[in-house]
């Protein structure tokens, strides 16, 4: 019985874990194939307080994850500062190129919804003022309008 309960809890936890695509070009390919939009989030995962709050309060919420898993390809352009969190040279280079194109002012967090070609449809500067449910609904509406 304990084993079954543990398996159920683990499965439930995994079912709402949003997958973040590390490769932007692959994200565009997946978005095109699945007729989905891309959510691109610029963050400083280990130094930016609002970025950490956004991940915890919005991106990791069950409601947002459920919506994202069915409608978005998620990409995090992260810029960590701690040595232990450093990214590969390839990912750093990609994130810098994404920042040059989509976030030239270096805002954190900065979130965009893009179509499968990389065209920006909507952006949010900083931590959204709405809660996870309202933010998820807003993004879902953008997805529905662009089908």
ZADO-1210 file (C-alpha; in nm, 4 decimals, padded with zeros to 6 digits):
<atoms>
<atom x="00.0000" y="00.0000" z="00.0000" code="UNK" pos="1"/>
<atom x="00.2824" y="00.2429" z="00.0885" code="UNK" pos="2"/>
<atom x="00.4543" y="00.1649" z="-00.2394" code="UNK" pos="3"/>
<atom x="00.1373" y="00.2395" z="-00.4363" code="UNK" pos="4"/>
<atom x="00.0878" y="00.5678" z="-00.2521" code="UNK" pos="5"/>
<atom x="00.4458" y="00.6766" z="-00.3187" code="UNK" pos="6"/>
<atom x="00.4156" y="00.5863" z="-00.6868" code="UNK" pos="7"/>
<atom x="00.0877" y="00.7794" z="-00.7118" code="UNK" pos="8"/>
<atom x="00.2378" y="01.0869" z="-00.5469" code="UNK" pos="9"/>
<atom x="00.5429" y="01.0759" z="-00.7742" code="UNK" pos="10"/>
<atom x="00.3260" y="01.0350" z="-01.0840" code="UNK" pos="11"/>
<atom x="00.1009" y="01.3242" z="-00.9793" code="UNK" pos="12"/>
<atom x="00.4025" y="01.5470" z="-00.9216" code="UNK" pos="13"/>
<atom x="00.5512" y="01.4554" z="-01.2597" code="UNK" pos="14"/>
<atom x="00.2255" y="01.5060" z="-01.4471" code="UNK" pos="15"/>
<atom x="00.2332" y="01.8827" z="-01.3875" code="UNK" pos="16"/>
<atom x="00.6035" y="01.9417" z="-01.4446" code="UNK" pos="17"/>
<atom x="00.6476" y="02.1597" z="-01.7483" code="UNK" pos="18"/>
<atom x="00.9284" y="02.0605" z="-01.9814" code="UNK" pos="19"/>
<atom x="01.1581" y="02.3441" z="-02.0853" code="UNK" pos="20"/>
<atom x="01.3218" y="02.3045" z="-02.4265" code="UNK" pos="21"/>
<atom x="01.6888" y="02.4069" z="-02.4021" code="UNK" pos="22"/>
<atom x="01.7383" y="02.4502" z="-02.7794" code="UNK" pos="23"/>
<atom x="01.5510" y="02.7470" z="-02.9327" code="UNK" pos="24"/>
<atom x="01.5733" y="02.6164" z="-03.2902" code="UNK" pos="25"/>
<atom x="01.4341" y="02.2822" z="-03.1749" code="UNK" pos="26"/>
<atom x="01.1579" y="02.4714" z="-02.9904" code="UNK" pos="27"/>
<atom x="01.0610" y="02.6467" z="-03.3142" code="UNK" pos="28"/>
<atom x="01.0550" y="02.3122" z="-03.4953" code="UNK" pos="29"/>
<atom x="00.8341" y="02.1535" z="-03.2262" code="UNK" pos="30"/>
<atom x="00.6037" y="02.4569" z="-03.2220" code="UNK" pos="31"/>
<atom x="00.5626" y="02.4337" z="-03.5987" code="UNK" pos="32"/>
<atom x="00.4943" y="02.0583" z="-03.5936" code="UNK" pos="33"/>
<atom x="00.2465" y="02.0783" z="-03.3041" code="UNK" pos="34"/>
<atom x="00.0894" y="02.4105" z="-03.4090" code="UNK" pos="35"/>
<atom x="00.1844" y="02.5635" z="-03.0750" code="UNK" pos="36"/>
<atom x="00.3318" y="02.8933" z="-02.9620" code="UNK" pos="37"/>
<atom x="00.6623" y="02.9432" z="-02.7804" code="UNK" pos="38"/>
<atom x="00.6939" y="03.1002" z="-02.4370" code="UNK" pos="39"/>
<atom x="01.0418" y="03.2509" z="-02.4032" code="UNK" pos="40"/>
<atom x="01.1425" y="03.3590" z="-02.0542" code="UNK" pos="41"/>
<atom x="01.4594" y="03.5517" z="-01.9735" code="UNK" pos="42"/>
<atom x="01.5727" y="03.4870" z="-01.6189" code="UNK" pos="43"/>
<atom x="01.8557" y="03.5086" z="-01.3741" code="UNK" pos="44"/>
<atom x="01.7639" y="03.1872" z="-01.1966" code="UNK" pos="45"/>
<atom x="02.0098" y="03.2186" z="-00.9089" code="UNK" pos="46"/>
<atom x="02.0234" y="03.5945" z="-00.8469" code="UNK" pos="47"/>
<atom x="01.7012" y="03.7620" z="-00.9679" code="UNK" pos="48"/>
<atom x="01.4348" y="03.7617" z="-00.6944" code="UNK" pos="49"/>
<atom x="01.1393" y="03.8310" z="-00.9265" code="UNK" pos="50"/>
<atom x="01.2645" y="03.5569" z="-01.1625" code="UNK" pos="51"/>
<atom x="01.2708" y="03.3042" z="-00.8770" code="UNK" pos="52"/>
<atom x="00.9215" y="03.4113" z="-00.7688" code="UNK" pos="53"/>
<atom x="00.7925" y="03.3818" z="-01.1251" code="UNK" pos="54"/>
<atom x="00.9247" y="03.0287" z="-01.1568" code="UNK" pos="55"/>
<atom x="00.7860" y="02.9205" z="-00.8205" code="UNK" pos="56"/>
<atom x="00.4539" y="03.1078" z="-00.8186" code="UNK" pos="57"/>
<atom x="00.3616" y="03.0886" z="-01.1866" code="UNK" pos="58"/>
<atom x="00.5611" y="02.8412" z="-01.3944" code="UNK" pos="59"/>
<atom x="00.5600" y="02.5671" z="-01.1287" code="UNK" pos="60"/>
<atom x="00.1899" y="02.6054" z="-01.0471" code="UNK" pos="61"/>
<atom x="-00.0246" y="02.3081" z="-01.1451" code="UNK" pos="62"/>
<atom x="-00.2693" y="02.5241" z="-01.3377" code="UNK" pos="63"/>
<atom x="-00.0032" y="02.6991" z="-01.5459" code="UNK" pos="64"/>
<atom x="00.1865" y="02.3751" z="-01.6085" code="UNK" pos="65"/>
<atom x="-00.1257" y="02.1981" z="-01.7272" code="UNK" pos="66"/>
<atom x="-00.2052" y="02.4812" z="-01.9710" code="UNK" pos="67"/>
<atom x="00.1557" y="02.5082" z="-02.0915" code="UNK" pos="68"/>
<atom x="00.1968" y="02.1354" z="-02.1509" code="UNK" pos="69"/>
<atom x="-00.0905" y="02.1358" z="-02.3992" code="UNK" pos="70"/>
<atom x="-00.0391" y="02.4715" z="-02.5734" code="UNK" pos="71"/>
<atom x="00.3218" y="02.5938" z="-02.5480" code="UNK" pos="72"/>
<atom x="00.6816" y="02.5064" z="-02.6128" code="UNK" pos="73"/>
<atom x="00.8688" y="02.6547" z="-02.3160" code="UNK" pos="74"/>
<atom x="01.2191" y="02.8032" z="-02.3485" code="UNK" pos="75"/>
<atom x="01.4166" y="02.9590" z="-02.0631" code="UNK" pos="76"/>
<atom x="01.7010" y="03.1895" z="-02.1605" code="UNK" pos="77"/>
<atom x="01.8781" y="03.1800" z="-01.8269" code="UNK" pos="78"/>
<atom x="02.1696" y="03.3969" z="-01.7158" code="UNK" pos="79"/>
<atom x="02.2904" y="03.2448" z="-01.3871" code="UNK" pos="80"/>
<atom x="02.5786" y="03.3998" z="-01.1956" code="UNK" pos="81"/>
<atom x="02.6829" y="03.1224" z="-00.9553" code="UNK" pos="82"/>
<atom x="02.9630" y="02.8990" z="-01.0807" code="UNK" pos="83"/>
<atom x="02.7730" y="02.5825" z="-00.9946" code="UNK" pos="84"/>
<atom x="02.4832" y="02.6893" z="-01.2203" code="UNK" pos="85"/>
<atom x="02.6836" y="02.7867" z="-01.5269" code="UNK" pos="86"/>
<atom x="02.5516" y="02.6754" z="-01.8633" code="UNK" pos="87"/>
<atom x="02.7349" y="02.5127" z="-02.1518" code="UNK" pos="88"/>
<atom x="02.9117" y="02.7460" z="-02.3950" code="UNK" pos="89"/>
<atom x="02.6581" y="02.6552" z="-02.6626" code="UNK" pos="90"/>
<atom x="02.3574" y="02.7440" z="-02.4430" code="UNK" pos="91"/>
<atom x="02.5266" y="03.0665" z="-02.3238" code="UNK" pos="92"/>
<atom x="02.5862" y="03.1689" z="-02.6844" code="UNK" pos="93"/>
<atom x="02.2263" y="03.0866" z="-02.7775" code="UNK" pos="94"/>
<atom x="02.0864" y="03.2797" z="-02.4794" code="UNK" pos="95"/>
<atom x="02.3025" y="03.5827" z="-02.5598" code="UNK" pos="96"/>
<atom x="02.1773" y="03.5773" z="-02.9211" code="UNK" pos="97"/>
<atom x="01.8173" y="03.5501" z="-02.7972" code="UNK" pos="98"/>
<atom x="01.8755" y="03.8432" z="-02.5617" code="UNK" pos="99"/>
<atom x="02.0226" y="04.0518" z="-02.8442" code="UNK" pos="100"/>
<atom x="01.7124" y="03.9877" z="-03.0526" code="UNK" pos="101"/>
<atom x="01.4285" y="03.9813" z="-02.7969" code="UNK" pos="102"/>
<atom x="01.5596" y="04.1482" z="-02.4789" code="UNK" pos="103"/>
<atom x="01.8250" y="04.4029" z="-02.5803" code="UNK" pos="104"/>
<atom x="01.7614" y="04.6132" z="-02.2675" code="UNK" pos="105"/>
<atom x="01.8464" y="04.3152" z="-02.0431" code="UNK" pos="106"/>
<atom x="01.5226" y="04.3052" z="-01.8433" code="UNK" pos="107"/>
<atom x="01.4697" y="04.0275" z="-01.5882" code="UNK" pos="108"/>
<atom x="01.2334" y="03.8573" z="-01.5863" code="UNK" pos="109"/>
<atom x="01.1183" y="03.9266" z="-01.9386" code="UNK" pos="110"/>
<atom x="00.8679" y="03.6924" z="-02.0977" code="UNK" pos="111"/>
<atom x="00.7431" y="03.6693" z="-02.4538" code="UNK" pos="112"/>
<atom x="00.4974" y="03.4588" z="-02.6477" code="UNK" pos="113"/>
<atom x="00.6288" y="03.3890" z="-02.9969" code="UNK" pos="114"/>
<atom x="00.4838" y="03.2150" z="-03.2985" code="UNK" pos="115"/>
<atom x="00.6653" y="02.9165" z="-03.4521" code="UNK" pos="116"/>
<atom x="00.8752" y="03.1473" z="-03.6720" code="UNK" pos="117"/>
<atom x="00.9979" y="03.3456" z="-03.3712" code="UNK" pos="118"/>
<atom x="00.7756" y="03.6506" z="-03.4242" code="UNK" pos="119"/>
<atom x="00.6881" y="03.8166" z="-03.0913" code="UNK" pos="120"/>
<atom x="00.3129" y="03.8260" z="-03.0256" code="UNK" pos="121"/>
<atom x="00.3113" y="03.9599" z="-02.6683" code="UNK" pos="122"/>
<atom x="00.5622" y="04.0412" z="-02.3951" code="UNK" pos="123"/>
<atom x="00.5667" y="04.0998" z="-02.0192" code="UNK" pos="124"/>
<atom x="00.8303" y="04.3111" z="-01.8497" code="UNK" pos="125"/>
<atom x="00.8984" y="04.1874" z="-01.4956" code="UNK" pos="126"/>
<atom x="00.6922" y="03.9654" z="-01.2707" code="UNK" pos="127"/>
<atom x="00.3301" y="03.9619" z="-01.3951" code="UNK" pos="128"/>
<atom x="00.0909" y="04.1415" z="-01.1632" code="UNK" pos="129"/>
<atom x="-00.1731" y="03.8718" z="-01.2015" code="UNK" pos="130"/>
<atom x="-00.1667" y="03.5326" z="-01.0309" code="UNK" pos="131"/>
<atom x="-00.0796" y="03.2058" z="-01.2071" code="UNK" pos="132"/>
<atom x="-00.4416" y="03.1347" z="-01.3056" code="UNK" pos="133"/>
<atom x="-00.4947" y="03.4765" z="-01.4641" code="UNK" pos="134"/>
<atom x="-00.1544" y="03.4681" z="-01.6373" code="UNK" pos="135"/>
<atom x="-00.2251" y="03.1183" z="-01.7731" code="UNK" pos="136"/>
<atom x="-00.5665" y="03.2325" z="-01.8988" code="UNK" pos="137"/>
<atom x="-00.4125" y="03.5345" z="-02.0726" code="UNK" pos="138"/>
<atom x="-00.1570" y="03.3168" z="-02.2483" code="UNK" pos="139"/>
<atom x="-00.4197" y="03.0553" z="-02.3374" code="UNK" pos="140"/>
<atom x="-00.6295" y="03.3311" z="-02.4979" code="UNK" pos="141"/>
<atom x="-00.3279" y="03.4351" z="-02.7080" code="UNK" pos="142"/>
<atom x="-00.2758" y="03.0715" z="-02.8107" code="UNK" pos="143"/>
<atom x="-00.6421" y="03.0293" z="-02.9043" code="UNK" pos="144"/>
<atom x="-00.6419" y="03.3526" z="-03.1074" code="UNK" pos="145"/>
<atom x="-00.3361" y="03.2350" z="-03.3056" code="UNK" pos="146"/>
<atom x="-00.4496" y="02.8873" z="-03.4081" code="UNK" pos="147"/>
</atoms>
